[in-house]
Amino acid sequence: MKRIRRSKEFEVNLTITDDKFINPPRDMQRNTMVNRAIKEFSADLVALDTQAKNFVPGETVNEVTDRTQAELSDQQIMEDWQIPLMQAMARVVCGKGGDILELGFGRGIASDMIQSYDVSSHVIMECNEAVIERYNVWKGKYPGKDIQMVKGLWQDTIDDVGLFDGVFFHTYPLNQEEYMKYVNESITFAAHFFPDAAKHLKPGGSFSYFSNEIDSLSREHQRQLLKHFSSFQIEKVTLEIPEDVHDMWWSDTMIVVKAIK
Ligand SMILES: C[S@@+](CC[C@H](N)C(=O)[O-])C[C@H]1O[C@@H](n2cnc3c(N)ncnc32)[C@H](O)[C@@H]1O
């Protein structure tokens, strides 16, 4: 089966080499399915063309050197332009109060936002000793509040915690290997945490993270979400990205996801 879709700017050629591939009972059904996929892909290219016009150049991107225990500056941990994402995610996970799990303390900006809501308890997972020292100072701002630090990689400690009303996920790839696995080969960075996020949410609880898909979620991303969660909502968050952004992102919007158990 061959399909060609042409526009002024590009041409999409599809050749399906196996007759059994996408093989519903009737030819008409196969045509409908394949045509929809090509239409969707072409529309995506047109949307990407528009979005590319708003990109900033950013810095040259180097390999991720191991930062598991690195002593990092504020901006190396998280650049300020990400703060609106933290606000949107905190709103999602703390909307109903209750017990909150946060992955990645970083600068403690999101932790402050979580504490600004009426939450019953707040568990934070963090692997970096220098960041944990920042946490020890930060915790002094909240005497009497039920806040706990779980030290170590979340992959090693997640089974030690219970169920939560909200789960806030904001870690980053710790080294080049994690970058390749969780960013390059994955539909979205947070996907490697989906099974554990779902496992540690109470029914009706909310999980939040951000995705750099700019203006929507891809179909594959949605499929992966719906394997673990009953429904989801998204918010397009507007960002002020500096021209020389150090982080590996260049567009002026990102998507914050609320996935509901
Ligand atoms: C981008 S920062 C979080 C910023 C934070 N949301 C804030 O508002 O300041 C990511 C944090 O996740 C931590 N982290 C990364 N991978 C981790 C892992 N596998 N387990 C635990 N912590 C991790 C890093 O050490 C870092 O402190």
The ligand as a MOL file (V3000), in Angstrom:
LIG
                    3D

  0  0  0     0  0            999 V3000
M  V30 BEGIN CTAB
M  V30 COUNTS 27 29 0 0 0
M  V30 BEGIN ATOM
M  V30 1 C 14.7570 20.3360 38.4470 0
M  V30 2 S 15.0940 19.9310 40.0930 0 CHG=1
M  V30 3 C 13.5550 20.1570 40.8950 0
M  V30 4 C 13.2030 21.5990 41.0520 0
M  V30 5 C 12.0470 21.8180 41.9940 0
M  V30 6 N 10.7980 21.4040 41.4080 0
M  V30 7 C 11.9540 23.2760 42.4320 0
M  V30 8 O 10.8550 23.8590 42.3240 0
M  V30 9 O 12.9430 23.8470 42.8800 0 CHG=-1
M  V30 10 C 15.2510 18.1900 40.0200 0
M  V30 11 C 15.6310 17.5550 41.3380 0
M  V30 12 O 15.3930 16.1430 41.2150 0
M  V30 13 C 16.4420 15.4480 41.8460 0
M  V30 14 N 16.4890 14.1010 41.2330 0
M  V30 15 C 16.8060 13.8050 39.9500 0
M  V30 16 N 16.6960 12.4830 39.7350 0
M  V30 17 C 16.2940 11.9280 40.8970 0
M  V30 18 C 15.9990 10.5930 41.2980 0
M  V30 19 N 16.0810 9.5770 40.4410 0
M  V30 20 N 15.6200 10.3760 42.5910 0
M  V30 21 C 15.5310 11.4160 43.4670 0
M  V30 22 N 15.8000 12.7100 43.1460 0
M  V30 23 C 16.1630 12.9690 41.8640 0
M  V30 24 C 17.6700 16.2990 41.5660 0
M  V30 25 O 18.7130 16.0240 42.4710 0
M  V30 26 C 17.1110 17.7120 41.6970 0
M  V30 27 O 17.2230 18.1920 43.0140 0
M  V30 END ATOM
M  V30 BEGIN BOND
M  V30 1 1 1 2
M  V30 2 1 2 3
M  V30 3 1 2 10
M  V30 4 1 3 4
M  V30 5 1 4 5
M  V30 6 1 5 6
M  V30 7 1 5 7
M  V30 8 2 7 8
M  V30 9 1 7 9
M  V30 10 1 10 11
M  V30 11 1 11 12
M  V30 12 1 11 26
M  V30 13 1 12 13
M  V30 14 1 13 14
M  V30 15 1 13 24
M  V30 16 1 14 15
M  V30 17 1 14 23
M  V30 18 2 15 16
M  V30 19 1 16 17
M  V30 20 1 17 18
M  V30 21 2 17 23
M  V30 22 1 18 19
M  V30 23 2 18 20
M  V30 24 1 20 21
M  V30 25 2 21 22
M  V30 26 1 22 23
M  V30 27 1 24 25
M  V30 28 1 24 26
M  V30 29 1 26 27
M  V30 END BOND
M  V30 END CTAB
M  END
